[in-house]
């Protein structure tokens, strides 16, 4: 067919479902230069306002997946599993999950991303310790063969339609569109050649989805479209009304991961990481008992096997082993200040997004894509909702490059926390599929 781009836009603007030939012609035309950027902007807005059916989202996802090279493996497909998180403050689970599931014989070609808005990115954390995240096809293949897994950035050749559409979404106020989020997430994961995917969908003040109901709808669409595209899918909703763990900021989060991988660290980070890792193993081996998988994974944190696997991956990808094995050296920010707050004995509420903005103000994230990140700045000692605050105990410790940045971060953190006599109960995570 040779429909005019504006006619395809018109159909979506009017709330009609687009066929596979229409979607393919429009988006292939965008990649080839036959459809203009401003026409794509109009289409993205039409999709955001009018939505897409599950069939349309599946078609768009496959078009995006097939827009570039795809990874192919000789391993049984059901043993190739990955996870994806929609992101939040202190969300560092990928670095704990990867070595855990590799110890179980799962194959993981994990494609990670950079920080987005007020949330941190896995690639930025890895680069804080010298980790090489952009690998050649030969390097990826070799590491998958020897270690069973890799954690890497998206290459120029993989899913180029997603990369171009994301740049458009960022400047057309269409980032929040559920169909476009689903297509973006799943196209990249499908291009990895995986057979199973665990999805950690976050909701709350520190997440992109503020409300549980919105996160639930996203999870349902991801599950439906993922399965339609041939993936085994498991979704978990997790709470981002509090930061995850006690550390937020690139190098500081690596330090917390090192603690957890050595059998220590915060309970919430460890619990969510093990839960998501358990679900990945369960997807690969559905006949296994979930409780026995979980028990074995906790033991791998205690006995050091997950830590040794992490160091092997780090060494293979150029990570600084001296920093990792002596992770107290990751606390390098020259200014460190506690943040005190008066009020009741319990953390009653947190504007977790404000914590992310404090890290941005410290230089630990990007306001523009060209900004350079300071890997050493951030926050430690962070409290969750419901935490008891003893007399003279800080709610956080600021790690800053200078006094001016520390002053600003202290103010933002003080505004983010509210103390009271009690706090509403909340679950760290819940299973929904």
N, C-alpha and C positions, 0 to 999 in steps of 0.2 A: 504494500500500500504506500501511497505518497500523500498523506494528509498534511496540510499546512500545520506548522507548530501551533499557530494561534487557534486553530480549530480544536486541536487536542486540549489546549489550555482551557478553551471555552467549555468543553464537555466536562472537565473536572470542576471548573468554576460553578457550573450548574448542578453539581452534585451527582453526575453520572459516573458509572464504573467504566474504567478504561480497559481495553482489551490488551492482551499480550503484544500483538503487533503495534498497537498505538504506543504503549509504554516503551517498547524496544526501539521503535523509530525515533521517538522523542529523545530518549537518553543516549542512544548511539549517536544521534545527530549532535547532541551536546559535546560528546567526546571528539567527534570529527570536525567540529566547527560549523556545522550546518544550522545549529540552533544557537541563538545568541544568549549571552549571560542574562540579559534582562528578561528574556523569555523563560529561562529556567527559574529566575527569581519569582516570576509570576506563577509558574507551576508550583513551586514550593509553597507559596502562600496559599494557593488554591487547595493543595493537599492539607495544609495546616488547618484551614478553615472548614473544609468539607469532609476531610478524612478519606480513608481508603478501606475497602473490604479486605478481609483476610486473604482472599485470592489475589487481589491487586498487590498487597504487601508481599506475598510469596513470589509473585512474578517480578516485582521490582528488586527484591532481594537476590533472586537468581541472576537478573541482568547485571546487578552490581558485582556479584561474585564472579561472573564470567567475563568481566571487563578487563581482566589482567591475568597474570600467571597464577597457578594454584599449586600448592604443595602436594606431592604424591608420595606415599610411603609403601613399603613392602610389609609392614606390620598388619596384623588383623585390625580392621577398622574399628571394631568395638573396643579395642584396647587403647585407642587414641582419644584422649579426653582433655578438655580444657575448662577453664572457668572464666567468667566475666563478672565484674562488679560495676555498677553504675556510678560508683565513686562517692567519697565523703571524707571528712576530716579525720586524719589518722588511719585511713584504710590502707593497711600494709599487708593484707593476708596473702597476696600472691607469692611473696618471697618466702613465706613459711609453708604454704600449700605445695609449691613446686617440689622441693626436696622430699616432703612427706610422701606424696603419691608416687614419686619415682622409686622410692624404697619398696613400694608395693608392686612394681613391675608395670605401672601405667606409663604410656608414652604421651609426652606433653609438648607440642610445638606452640608455646605460649606467646602470642603476639600482644604486646602491652602498649600503653599510650603515655602521653605526656599530661602534665597538669592542665586542667580546664577550669577557668573561672576561679572560684574559691577553693577548689579541691586539688589535691596533689596528684602527681603522675608517677607511675612505677618507673618509667625510663629515667626521669629526673633523679629519683632516689638511687637507682643503680649507678648512674654516672657520677654521683657524689663519691663513690668508692672506686672509680676508674673502670667500671664495667663497660665492655664494648657491646652496644645494643644493636648496631647495624652490621649484619653478617652476610657474607656471600652465600649463595646456594650451596656451594661445596662445604662451607663451614657448618651450615645448618644440618646438612645431611650427615656429616661426620660426627657432630655432637649428638645427634639423635641416635646414631648407631652405637656410640660408645657409652653415653650417659643416659640415653632415653628421653632427654628433654632439653629444651632451650628456652630462654626468655629474650625476646627480641622486639625491635621496632618494625613497623610496617615499611616495606621497601617501596621504591618508586613503581615497581612493576606489579605489585599486588593491589588489587581492588582500586585502580586509579579513579573510577567513577565515584567511589565513596569519598576519596580525598578531595576531589573537586567539588562535590556536592556539599561536603562539610564546610569548606571555605565559603561557599555561597550561603549556607544556612546561618553561619555566624554573623553575616552582615545583612541578613534579610529578616531577622527576628523570627526564624522558624526552627531554632534549635530544639524547642520543646515538643515538636510534633511527634506523636507516638509512632505513626507509620514510618517516618523518616528515621527515628531512633532505632526501631526494630530492624529496618533495612541496613542501617549502618553497622549495628552490632553483629548481626547474623551473617552479613556478607563477608566480613573479615574472618569470622570464625569458620565459616564453611570453606573459605579459601585455604585454611590451614590443613584441610584434609582430615578433620576429626570425625569421630562417630558419636561422641557424647559431649554435652555441654552443661555445666552447672552455672546457674545465673543467680548472683547476689544482688537483689533489687532493693536499694536503700530508700528510706523515706524519713522525713523529719526535717528539722530546721537546718541541718547541715547537708542535706541532699538536694538534688535537682528536683526530685518529686517530693514536695512538702507534705502531701497527704497520703495516708496509707491506701485510700481507695484508688488514687491515681497510680501508685506503684503496683497495686494489684492488677489494674487494667493493663499496664505495661507488661507485667509478668505473664498474664494470660495470652496476650498477643505474641510475645516472644515464644512461649511454649507452643502455641498453635502453629505459628509460621515455621518455627524450627523443626517441628515434627513433620510438617508438610514438605520440608526440604530434606528430610531423611535423617535428622538428628534425634538421638535420645536426649531428652531435656529434663532437668530437674531445677525448679525454682525455689529460692528461699527469700523471704522478706526480712530485712534487718533494719534495726532502729538506728537512725542517725540524728536523734535529738540530743545525743551526747557524743563527744569524740570517741573514736575507737582506740582503746589503749591509753597510755599516759603521755606519749610523745607524738608531736606533729611537726613536720618539717623534714626535709630530705635526709640528711645524714643522721638526724636524731631518730627517725623512724627505722633506719637501718640498724642503729644501736639496739632498739627495742626488739627487732626481729632476731638479732644475735642472741639476746637474752632468752626469748621464747624458744629458739632452736636448741638452746642448752638447758631446757627444762625449767626455766624461770620465767620472768616477765609477767605482765598483767593477765589476770584471769580472763577478761573479756576477749582480748586479742587471741589468746590461746584457744578458748572455747569456740569462737567463730571459725578460726582457721581449721581446727580439727573437724568441726561439723561439715564445712564445705569440702574438705579433703575426703571425708568419709563418703559424702554423696558422689564424688568423682569416682572413687573405687567401686562404689555400689553400681554406678552406671556401667562400668567395665565388666564387673562380675556380679550380675543381679542375683545369682544364687547364694551369694555370701550373706551371712548374718550381719546386720548393721551394727549391732552392739559389739560384736567381736572385732569388726573393722576398727571401730572407734577406740576400743581398748588397746588394740595393737598400735594405732597411731600415737596415742598418748605415751605409750611405752617407747616409741621411737624418738620422742622428744626427751624422755628421761635418760635413755641409754646412749645418746649421742650419735645414733646412726643418721638421723635427719640432718644434724649439724655437719657431719662429715660429707654427706651428699651435697649440701649447700656449698661447702668449701670447694668441692670438686667442680661444680658448675661455675663458681666464681673464678677459679683458676683457669678453666677452659675459656672464659670470656674476658680475661684480662683484669679481673677484679683485684684490688689491693688487699692481699691476704694479711699483711701486717696490720692494716687498719681493722680488718674484720676480726682477727683473733685477739686484738687488743682494742676492743671497741670503745673503751673509755676515751681513746684519742679522737673519737668522732664528736666529742663535746668541745669544739674549737672556737666557738663564738667568743669574742673578747669581753663582752658585757653580759653578765648573767644576773638577773634580778627577780626576786620573788614578788608575786602579786597577792596582796592581802585584801580581804573584804570583810566588812562587818555585817552582822545579821544573825540569823538563827544557826543552829548547829548542823544543818543539813543543806546540801545543794538542792534547791527546790526546782530550778529551771535554768536552762542554758539556751542562748541564741547561738547555736553551734556554727552557723554561717559566719557570725562575727569573729569566731576564732580563726576561720579561714582567711577572713579579711585582715586580721592581725598578722598572720603569716605573710600575706601579700605585702603589707606595709613594712615588714621587716626585710623584704627582698627575697623571700623564700618561694615566690611564685611569679608568674608573668601577668602583667596588665596588657602588654602587647606581645605578639608572637616573637618579636625581635629582642625582647628583654633578656638580660643575662641573670640567671638565678644565683643567689648566694647559697651554697649547699649547707652551710653550717648553722644558719639561723633557724629559729622555730621556738617551740614550746615543749617543756617537759613537766612532769608532775601534774598533768591535767586531771581534774576530777570529773566523775560522771554524775548525772542526776541520781540523787539518793545517797551520795557519798557523805559520810560524817566528816565534819570539819572540827578538829580539836583546837583548843586555844593556841593562838600563835602559828597555826598551820596555813601555808599559802594555798591558793586554789590553782596556781600554776607558777612556773618559773620561765621567764622570758630569756631567750638566747639571742642577743642582738649584735650587730656590727658596731654600733656606736650608741651614745647616750640618748641622742634625739630619737632614734628609731625605738629604743627601749621605752622611752617616755610614751610615745604614741601607742605602742603595743600594750603597755600596762593599762592605759586608758581604755582601749578597746576590749581587753579581757575583763576589766572591772565592769564594763557595761554589759558584757555577755552573760555574766553569772548573776543569779539571784539566790540568796540564802533564805531559809525559812525554817519552820518547825518540822515540816514533813515534805515528802515528794510523792508524786503520783507513781504507782508501780508501772513498769514496762518490761517487756521481754526483749532480750538481746536480738533474738531472731525467731522466725516461725516458718514452718514448711507450708507450702500451699499447693504443691503438685507432686 
